[in-house]
Amino acid sequence: MYGLCFTLWAPLPAIVITHYDYLKDAFVTQGDAFITRINRPPETLPQAHNNTGVLVSSRENWRLQRRTSLKILRDFGLSRNLMEEQVMRSVHEMLQQIENINDKKKVDMFWPIRLCVGNVINESLFGYHYKYDDADRFKNFVQIADRHLRAALGKLQLLMTAFPWLRHVPIIRELGYHKIGTTPFCETLCAVFSIKDLSRKRLLIKSKSMMERVNQKILSTPTKILSTPRQMKQTGNPGLDMPNLCSRFLYPEIQDKVREKIFEVVGTSRLPSMSDKPNMPYTQAVIHEVQRHSNMIPVMLFHTNTEDVVVKGQNVPTGTLVFGQIWSIMKNDSMFDESQKFNPSRYLQADGKTLNNAVIEKKIPFGIGKKACAGEGLARMELFLIFSAFIQKYEFIANSNIDLSPDWGGVLTSKSYTCQLIPQTV
Ligand code: HEM
């Protein structure tokens, strides 16, 4: 830990914020100054056109894309019951799939969870979902997106962030730009469009024309913003996965307590629904703690400021690269007592029933400010419905020692594990 807010020369000056109060001062209090991304690799690599898509666009383009995306999500039912119904359909299908597993002594939960989450967004955006026994295309798609996310943070990529002109040097362009940038993008498109066995050259040519097709489509349909290739990648993206599920295997007493509360409020004849959520503060507290303790996105994406700002007394000149280090904030004892400990009770007041909003506010897995996660509402709904359905239906017992240290990447993922599932009845 180098301090609450420090400059890193790598070789561009980048300010790294590791304290909630500094982050809030910059991204919330002075949020209008931080609505730009850096427009450099790795952000720009998969983009067919500059300054497009919600995630990496800036200023007016971003405002328009974000506003429209949120409107489309709302129209698709995010703020109404429709989205809950969509999530529940996916949960039912996943539970059915799990029920069909004969040997529940050694179950790998990786694909059931990915498919459940991926199917929600696929069904909403593209109108179809993958069956559990016919999901090879989806799996291929997820693996490509995963590889791309890992590669995007490679050394060459970081070098190109510092010196974007390097992409014009032929050898670097080949290694760094195509290999890490365009090829995974082509592969993703091929996975989406079911194209097989193309040579690399044909792949690039083919992908270029597909990109054009996709872009034409993007530019000519009202849902273009949610259908950009980048978002298509996100449908299978590990970033949309549930956080590390392992946390709860290590704490059987917490698992039992959540189940007890679910049985009290919901019973066993139906699955938990969003209307039960206010009556289940302990379950909410456990989910908050899973997201803090097994945080998935360690650093907020690249931000720069459009005007000079002063963050808690420190000058940040226009155009500075600013990183909000979510990981350090959520693992900091000054913000979360004994932060290494998995302790859901920290989110509850002394009565054990009322949520402690002052602590919850500092837990920021979705980022903070104007460019915070646009899918937070959907993600939180999925977390609640999937997690509580799991615990209501099964007891999860780890088969071996669970290692909670994450696999490092743009998105932190859990190490592989298997578990025993014991069906629950009262
Ligand atoms: C547990 C799941 C999720 C987590 C932890 C998460 C976290 C994040 C984080 C940390 C950011 C970057 C914020 C920043 O740089 O300031 C982000 C951005 C974003 N997320 Fe998520 N996210 C999740 C799920 C989703 C879902 C389900 C969707 C889509 C339905 C989504 C769509 C987006 C978009 C569009 C942005 C870019 C927002 C902008 O730049 O304006 N996310 N997310």
Boltz pocket constraint, residues with backbone or C-beta under 6 A from the ligand:
constraints:
  - pocket:
      binder: B
      contacts: [[A, 54], [A, 55], [A, 56], [A, 57], [A, 66], [A, 121], [A, 239], [A, 240], [A, 241], [A, 242], [A, 243], [A, 296], [A, 297], [A, 299], [A, 300], [A, 301], [A, 302], [A, 364], [A, 365], [A, 366], [A, 367], [A, 368], [A, 370], [A, 371], [A, 372], [A, 373], [A, 374], [A, 375], [A, 376], [A, 378], [A, 379]]
      max_distance: 6.0
